[in-house]
Amino acid sequence: MRSCVNPPRLGNIVPTYKEYKDTYRKQRNDFRSDPRALPELQAWRNLDNDYHYQLLNPGGKAFVHASLVGKGTEGFKPWARADTYFSEYAEHYPASLILSESDHSYIIGNKASYDGRQYPLALTEKRPEGQGYCHTLVIPKARVYNAVDPLATFGHCFVLKELRAHFYDFWSKMKNREAMLARAHDALKERESALIHQSPRPAEYTDAVNADVFSDFQRLKPVFKQLKAEKDFVFGFHVFPENTIGHLHMHVFPHHDYFREYSTRDYDYKTVPLQAILDVEDEDQSASAKSTSLSSSAEAQSTTRDESSNGFPAVNTSA
């Protein structure tokens, strides 16, 4: 195969599974211990456009850009100040962009092309392409800010598990795999159109490169359609403060190298696997339950001593 257009930078060495877990635990604890977190989450969930968001919208980058407020696609709800690009998704975008809908979430195609050759002028430290072939997103309908949001892990991580379950069900039908491929192809065509009509057209994006982009897409299609959801895909989250959009979204893309040859690996360091998050939550819940149990046991023993002998060990006086 041809060499990768965008190999991972040395500074972005992929963490170990334990490091992913440690990162999530620390960033979750840091977020939840911030006194601004809960008030801002409550205001955001209440669609409060007057609230001064500091933690949730650092630098004005996690919500919609200020220039878009009051505007929107014709026929759809205009953006408000407390909106993100994924909040109330169906109210802002045409149904054609939604690949699947469950009671709790949507599956949508990534707007960006997954092929880095279509971004010849992009800075290597800010690659805009997706992380893998047919990079797709699963987003909750409810306003859940990020994996560190308490709502994301409430009820034994119901929201997070539902996102994965939705994709499992979606992938189980071949017609949905075709729809996912069609959306990725549309993203390639949209990016091709933008490049070809750009003036001047980037010299690096030659007709030959353009042809390779689409021939490689076709070459990988048959293999992609045979992948297994349970073992062949990455299910990952960019955990606050490493997120770019202030609405929970799960990244889904195949992990095999040949599906990532022309995709960015620059964000692998911050793409925390879903299972790492679930493991941390299970571990912490078990530790908390054990601590509570030990505390209750010690308290019960103390109470028994107090009631039986005023705090001194009981003495057998029957002898």
C-alpha positions in Angstrom: 0.0 0.0 0.0 1.0 3.6 -0.5 2.5 5.4 2.5 0.2 7.1 4.9 -0.5 10.8 4.1 -0.6 11.7 7.7 1.3 9.4 10.1 0.9 10.2 13.8 3.2 12.8 15.3 5.8 11.6 17.8 4.2 13.9 20.4 0.9 12.0 20.0 2.0 8.5 21.1 -1.2 6.5 21.6 -1.7 6.0 25.4 -2.0 2.5 27.0 -5.5 1.4 28.1 -4.6 2.2 31.7 -3.4 5.7 30.7 -6.8 6.2 28.9 -8.6 5.2 32.1 -6.4 7.4 34.3 -7.0 10.3 31.9 -10.7 9.9 32.0 -10.9 9.5 35.7 -8.8 12.7 36.3 -10.6 14.8 33.8 -14.0 13.6 35.1 -13.0 14.4 38.7 -11.6 17.8 37.7 -14.8 18.8 35.8 -17.2 17.6 38.5 -15.2 19.3 41.3 -15.4 22.6 39.5 -18.0 24.8 41.2 -19.1 26.2 37.9 -20.0 22.8 36.4 -23.4 21.9 37.8 -24.9 25.5 37.5 -23.7 25.8 33.9 -25.0 22.3 33.0 -28.4 23.1 34.5 -28.6 26.4 32.6 -27.5 24.8 29.4 -30.0 22.0 29.7 -32.7 24.6 30.3 -31.7 26.4 27.0 -30.7 29.5 29.0 -29.3 31.9 26.3 -28.6 34.6 28.8 -26.3 32.6 31.1 -22.6 33.5 31.1 -21.0 30.2 30.3 -17.3 30.0 31.2 -16.6 26.3 31.8 -18.8 24.8 29.1 -17.9 27.2 26.3 -14.2 28.1 26.7 -13.2 30.8 24.3 -16.6 30.6 22.6 -15.5 27.4 20.8 -17.7 24.6 22.2 -21.1 26.3 21.2 -22.1 27.6 17.8 -20.1 30.5 16.6 -21.4 33.9 17.7 -21.8 34.9 14.0 -24.4 32.2 13.5 -26.7 33.1 16.3 -30.1 34.0 14.9 -29.2 32.3 11.6 -29.7 28.8 10.3 -30.5 26.7 7.2 -33.7 27.9 5.5 -36.7 26.0 6.8 -34.9 25.0 10.0 -34.7 26.5 13.5 -32.2 29.3 13.8 -29.2 28.9 16.1 -29.4 30.3 19.7 -26.5 31.4 21.8 -26.6 28.3 24.1 -26.8 25.9 21.2 -24.1 23.5 20.0 -23.8 22.0 16.5 -25.4 18.8 17.8 -28.0 20.0 20.2 -31.6 19.4 19.0 -30.0 18.0 15.8 -33.2 17.3 13.9 -34.4 20.9 14.4 -31.3 22.3 12.6 -30.5 19.8 9.8 -32.3 17.9 7.0 -33.4 14.4 7.7 -31.1 13.2 5.0 -28.1 13.7 7.3 -29.5 11.3 9.9 -28.5 7.8 9.1 -30.5 6.3 12.0 -32.7 7.3 14.9 -33.5 5.5 18.1 -35.6 6.7 21.0 -32.5 8.3 22.6 -30.0 9.0 19.9 -29.0 9.8 16.3 -26.4 8.3 14.0 -24.9 10.9 11.7 -22.1 10.9 9.1 -19.1 13.0 9.8 -19.3 16.2 7.8 -15.6 16.2 7.0 -14.0 13.8 4.5 -12.1 11.0 6.1 -9.3 11.2 3.4 -6.5 13.6 4.3 -5.5 13.9 0.6 -8.5 16.2 0.3 -7.0 18.6 2.7 -3.6 19.3 1.0 -3.1 22.7 2.6 -4.1 21.8 6.2 -1.5 22.3 8.9 -0.3 19.0 10.2 -1.0 19.9 13.8 -4.7 20.7 13.0 -5.8 18.0 10.6 -9.5 18.4 9.7 -10.2 15.0 8.2 -11.9 12.2 10.0 -10.1 9.5 12.0 -10.9 6.6 9.7 -12.9 5.3 6.7 -16.5 6.3 7.0 -16.0 8.0 10.3 -19.4 8.3 11.9 -20.9 9.9 15.0 -23.6 8.8 17.5 -25.1 11.6 19.5 -27.8 11.6 22.2 -31.0 13.6 21.7 -30.9 14.9 25.2 -28.5 17.7 26.2 -25.6 15.7 27.5 -22.5 17.8 27.4 -19.6 15.3 27.4 -18.6 12.0 28.9 -17.7 13.9 32.1 -21.2 15.1 32.5 -22.9 13.3 35.4 -25.9 12.6 33.1 -23.6 10.6 30.8 -22.8 8.1 33.5 -26.1 8.2 35.4 -27.9 4.9 35.8 -24.9 2.7 35.2 -23.9 4.7 32.1 -27.2 4.3 30.4 -26.6 7.1 27.9 -23.1 5.8 26.9 -24.2 2.2 26.5 -27.3 3.2 24.5 -25.0 5.0 21.9 -23.1 1.8 21.4 -26.2 -0.4 21.4 -27.8 1.9 18.7 -24.7 1.4 16.5 -24.7 -2.4 17.0 -28.4 -2.5 15.9 -27.7 -0.2 13.0 -24.8 -2.2 11.8 -26.7 -5.5 11.9 -28.6 -4.5 8.7 -26.8 -4.4 5.4 -28.9 -1.6 4.1 -27.6 0.6 6.9 -24.0 -0.2 6.0 -24.8 0.9 2.5 -26.3 4.1 3.8 -23.2 4.8 5.9 -21.0 4.3 2.8 -23.2 6.6 0.8 -22.9 9.3 3.3 -19.1 9.0 3.4 -19.1 9.1 -0.4 -21.2 12.3 -0.3 -18.6 13.9 2.1 -15.8 13.0 -0.4 -17.8 14.5 -3.3 -18.6 17.7 -1.3 -14.9 18.1 -0.4 -13.9 17.4 -4.0 -16.3 20.1 -5.2 -14.9 22.6 -2.8 -11.3 21.9 -3.9 -12.0 21.9 -7.7 -13.9 25.2 -7.5 -11.3 26.8 -5.2 -9.4 29.5 -6.9 -6.6 28.9 -7.3 -7.0 25.1 -7.1 -4.4 23.6 -4.8 -1.6 22.2 -7.0 -1.2 19.2 -4.7 -4.8 18.1 -5.5 -4.2 16.8 -9.0 -6.7 14.9 -11.1 -4.6 11.8 -10.3 -4.9 12.3 -6.6 -8.6 12.9 -6.9 -9.0 9.6 -8.9 -7.1 7.8 -6.2 -9.3 9.1 -3.5 -12.4 7.5 -5.1 -10.8 4.4 -6.3 -9.5 3.6 -2.8 -13.0 4.3 -1.5 -14.4 1.7 -3.8 -11.6 -0.8 -3.1 -12.3 -0.8 0.6 -16.1 -1.0 0.4 -16.5 -4.8 0.2 -14.2 -5.4 3.1 -15.8 -2.7 5.2 -19.2 -4.2 4.8 -18.0 -7.4 6.3 -16.7 -5.9 9.5 -18.1 -6.9 12.9 -19.4 -4.1 15.1 -18.2 -5.8 18.3 -14.6 -6.1 17.4 -13.6 -4.0 14.4 -14.7 -0.5 15.4 -13.3 2.2 17.7 -16.0 3.6 20.0 -14.4 6.7 21.5 -14.9 10.1 23.1 -12.9 13.3 23.2 -13.2 13.9 27.0 -13.4 17.5 28.3 -11.4 19.7 28.1 -10.2 18.0 24.9 -13.6 18.3 23.2 -14.4 20.7 20.3 -18.2 20.5 20.4 -20.1 20.9 23.7 -22.5 18.1 23.1 -21.7 14.4 23.8 -20.8 12.5 20.6 -19.3 9.1 20.2 -16.7 8.7 17.4 -17.1 5.4 15.4 -14.5 4.3 12.8 -12.7 1.0 12.0 -9.5 0.5 13.9 -7.6 -1.5 11.2 -4.6 0.3 9.7 -5.8 -0.2 6.1 -9.0 1.7 6.9 -7.0 4.6 8.4 -4.2 5.0 5.8 -5.3 8.4 4.7 -7.0 9.5 7.9 -5.7 11.6 10.8 -4.2 9.9 13.8 -3.5 13.2 15.5 -6.4 12.8 17.8 -5.9 9.2 18.9 -4.2 10.4 22.1 -7.5 12.0 23.3 -9.9 9.4 21.9 -10.8 7.6 25.1 -12.4 4.2 24.4 -15.9 3.7 25.6 -14.9 0.5 27.5 -12.2 2.4 29.4 -14.9 4.8 30.7 -17.3 2.0 31.6 -14.5 0.2 33.4 -13.6 3.3 35.4 -17.2 3.8 36.4 -17.6 0.2 37.4 -14.4 0.3 39.4 -15.2 3.5 41.2 -18.8 2.4 41.9 -17.5 -0.9 43.4 -14.9 0.9 45.5 -17.6 3.3 46.7 -19.9 0.5 47.6 -17.2 -1.4 49.4 -16.2 1.8 51.4 -19.9 2.3 52.3 -20.2 -1.3 53.4 -17.1 -1.1 55.6 -18.2 2.1 57.1 -21.7 0.8 57.9 -20.1 -2.4 59.4 -17.8 -0.4 61.6 -20.7 1.9 62.7 -22.8 -1.1 63.5 -20.1 -2.7 65.6 -19.5 0.5 67.4 -23.3 0.8 68.1 -23.4 -2.8 69.4 -20.5 -2.1 71.8 -22.1 1.1 73.0 -25.4 -0.5 73.7 -24.0 -3.6 75.4 -21.2 -2.3 77.5 -21.0 1.5 77.3 -18.2 1.2 74.8 -16.1 -1.5 76.6 -15.8 -5.0 75.3 -18.6 -7.2 76.6 -17.7 -9.4 79.6 -19.2 -12.8 80.2 -20.4 -12.7 83.8 -22.1 -16.1 83.8 -19.0 -17.9 84.9 
